Amino acid sequence: MVKEEKGQFAWRLYKVASGSYLHPVRSVGLKILKNKLSEYVRLAAAGETILVTDRDRVVAELGPPREGRGARLADAQLADAVRKGWLTPPLMVAEGAPPYEPVAPLSEILAELEEDRGDR
């Protein structure tokens, strides 16, 4: 809020949070990162952002996974395949459709297949 006093502006701020908007960012050189990679990966997994520098120039950023990213590697690989155009996601999922779950374990299906082939 601005209020003019004697020809000058006096700045008055109300309900201001104390510096919690700025998140600390670490920076690390390539050589140190190589030697302590697991330590910096743990920091990133805990939510920190680490800037990777090479000769005082930022070349990469190491941080926690983005919101919505699947926790499993297979989910990330599928998302990458969709981005590259190798796979096409379904356009719609029918309302009330059953969840995608295996009908039977793979070993049981293979055993039944082997039994059917044995009858020939």
C-alpha positions in Angstrom: 0.0 0.0 0.0 1.4 3.4 -0.9 0.7 6.6 1.0 2.0 10.0 0.1 3.7 12.0 2.9 5.1 15.5 2.3 5.6 15.0 -1.4 7.3 11.6 -1.0 5.9 8.1 -1.1 6.0 6.0 2.1 5.9 2.3 1.5 3.9 0.3 4.0 3.5 -3.4 3.6 0.9 -5.3 5.4 0.7 -9.1 6.0 4.0 -9.9 4.4 5.5 -13.4 4.7 9.0 -13.6 5.9 11.3 -14.8 3.1 9.6 -18.2 2.8 9.0 -17.7 -0.9 12.7 -18.1 -1.8 14.0 -21.7 -1.8 17.7 -22.2 -1.2 19.4 -23.5 -4.3 22.7 -25.3 -4.1 25.3 -25.3 -6.8 28.0 -27.9 -7.4 30.8 -28.3 -9.8 31.1 -31.3 -12.1 34.1 -32.8 -10.3 32.5 -32.6 -6.8 29.2 -33.9 -8.2 31.0 -36.9 -9.7 32.6 -37.7 -6.4 29.5 -37.2 -4.2 26.7 -38.1 -6.7 24.6 -40.2 -4.3 24.6 -37.4 -1.7 23.3 -34.9 -4.2 20.7 -37.3 -5.5 19.4 -37.8 -2.0 19.1 -34.0 -1.6 17.2 -33.8 -4.8 14.9 -36.6 -3.8 14.2 -34.6 -0.5 13.0 -31.7 -2.6 16.1 -29.5 -3.1 17.2 -28.1 -6.4 20.9 -28.4 -7.3 22.5 -26.4 -10.1 25.4 -28.2 -11.8 28.1 -25.9 -13.0 31.1 -26.3 -15.3 33.7 -23.5 -15.0 31.2 -21.3 -13.2 28.5 -21.7 -15.9 25.3 -23.6 -15.1 25.0 -26.6 -17.4 22.3 -28.7 -15.7 19.7 -28.8 -13.0 19.1 -31.7 -10.6 15.8 -31.7 -8.8 12.9 -33.7 -7.5 10.5 -35.4 -9.9 7.8 -33.2 -11.3 4.2 -33.3 -10.0 2.3 -36.1 -11.7 5.4 -38.1 -12.6 4.9 -41.8 -11.8 7.1 -43.2 -9.1 7.8 -46.4 -11.1 10.4 -46.5 -13.9 7.9 -48.2 -16.2 5.5 -45.3 -15.9 8.2 -42.9 -16.9 9.3 -45.1 -19.8 5.7 -45.3 -21.1 5.3 -41.5 -20.8 8.5 -41.0 -22.7 7.3 -43.4 -25.4 4.1 -41.4 -25.8 6.0 -38.1 -26.0 8.2 -39.6 -28.8 5.1 -40.9 -30.7 5.9 -44.6 -30.3 2.7 -45.2 -28.4 -0.7 -43.6 -28.6 -2.7 -43.3 -25.4 -6.4 -44.2 -25.5 -8.6 -41.4 -26.5 -11.3 -42.2 -24.0 -11.8 -44.6 -21.1 -15.3 -45.9 -21.0 -17.2 -44.8 -17.9 -17.5 -47.7 -15.4 -14.9 -49.8 -17.3 -13.2 -52.4 -15.2 -9.6 -51.7 -14.2 -6.9 -53.1 -16.3 -5.8 -56.2 -14.3 -4.3 -59.4 -15.4 -6.8 -62.3 -15.8 -4.3 -64.9 -14.5 -0.6 -65.1 -13.7 1.6 -65.5 -16.7 2.8 -69.0 -15.5 -0.8 -70.3 -15.4 -1.5 -68.9 -18.9 1.7 -70.5 -20.3 0.9 -73.8 -18.7 -2.6 -73.9 -20.2 -1.2 -73.0 -23.6 1.4 -75.8 -23.3 -1.4 -78.2 -22.4 -3.5 -77.2 -25.4 -0.6 -77.6 -27.7 0.2 -81.1 -26.2 -3.3 -82.3 -27.4 -2.4 -81.8 -31.1 
